[in-house]
Amino acid sequence: MRYDDDIIPEGHWLDPPKPRAWRWGRLGAVLVLLVIAGLLAPQIVALWRLSRTPLPGGEPTGTEFPPGPWPMFRGNPACTGVAASGLPDKLGLVWQVEAGDAVASTAAIIDGAVYLGTDGGQVLSLDLADGSRRWAFDTEDVVSASPLVIGGRVFVGDGSGRIYAIDAANGIRLWVRETGGAIKSSATPAGSDAILVGSYDARLYCLSVATGEPRWTLETESFVHCAPSVAQGQATVAGCDRVLRIIDIARGEQTGQVDIESYVAASPARVGDRVYLPTMGGTVVCIDVAARSVLWEEEPGEETEFFASAAVSGDRLIIAGHDGVVRCLAADDGHELWQFTTGGLIDSSPVVVASRVFVGSGDGNLYALHLADGTEAWRFPVGAPLSASPAVGQGRLVIGSEDGAITCFGPTR
């Protein structure tokens, strides 16, 4: 390499020329190194890719998290409460906007937009990047259910018993279907052309995505509050009749049931043939759907109630109750692994994001706990009770609070 002419006179080199034999020896060494590099190239590439891949259970760093959406309550049709998107190690406030009314509806996050309902009877669509309002849709009553967003349409029910289909792009109503009772149940997709939603008229509805016409309805014996979980062509649903029902979606027929001896507000979380269900009676039940039997039942706390749905990640089951305690149970037999106490009752359903658990509390704090041992990793004082659940999608966490604030968290700047 030549150096600048003002340092080394033109025509001069920093080092004297090398003998020809040395140059040939150097060329041979380079050729040998190139051959070795060619032989090792696949291993080198594999090691590089491995270094870029988070370890199982580890937390993505920076912006290297998957951009998965959160299109419905609990994140997926099986209602497991496990995010398809990661979050950065250091979580910061991205934006906060006012809805104008309390927010108990858990957000949906998809295609760069946030969708949620308000106690004032509106469905809002916000820009995920900055929280600016895209549109607002007026319903007839309180919207506490979480919207379902599939195929460019938003599906959500309200306290008047109406189920709406709304164009996700512009907020225009596509159809409305009336039921005989309030809708607290968040809708769940049943394939690409139908949705399932429960009503306080003691029915589970299967509706056409395109028209809202019923494919079938299934009568229960009391209110259906929970979002149905869907897996393996079956829906599982529980309510205030103290029964878990197993339904063949294609035929609209109940194929089995399991008595659970307690009212249920939580959505069943299904993993394989197992369903995990916290109850209002303070028990947590694990049911074998194939055998139609209870595998185990535990009562983790004294005189508590569970309204929040469980999250299931690997061999761990996360629950949260009205005693303000977040608990981790072993999924195989229900024994307690750890617990963490907040300062208020918990209606917010916990969400697992890689190696952390996020949950809101009535004490006004959003918590992040380590999944391994339940120790606190982070908290943010939102300033008002949180009954909505966290929604985690596209690298952001969004949650509404009872004072009407909608808060988005993401990478710090």
GINORSUL-V129651 format. One line per field, one symbol per residue. ss: DSSP state (h for helix, s for strand, l for the rest). A space follows every 10 residues. Layout:
ss->???
This chain:
ss->llllllllll lllllllllh hhhhhhhhhh hhhhhhhhhh hhhhhhhhhh hhllllllll llllllslls llllllllll lsllslllll ssssssssll lllllllsss llssssslll lsssssslll llssssssll lllllllsss llssssslll lsssssslll llssssssll lllllllssl lllsssssll llssssssll lllssssssl llllllllss sllsssssll llssssssll llsssssssl llllllllss sllsssssll lllsssssll llssssssll llllllllll sssllsssss llllssssss lllllsssss slllllllll sssllsssss llllssssss lllllsssss slllllllll sssllsssss llllssssss sll
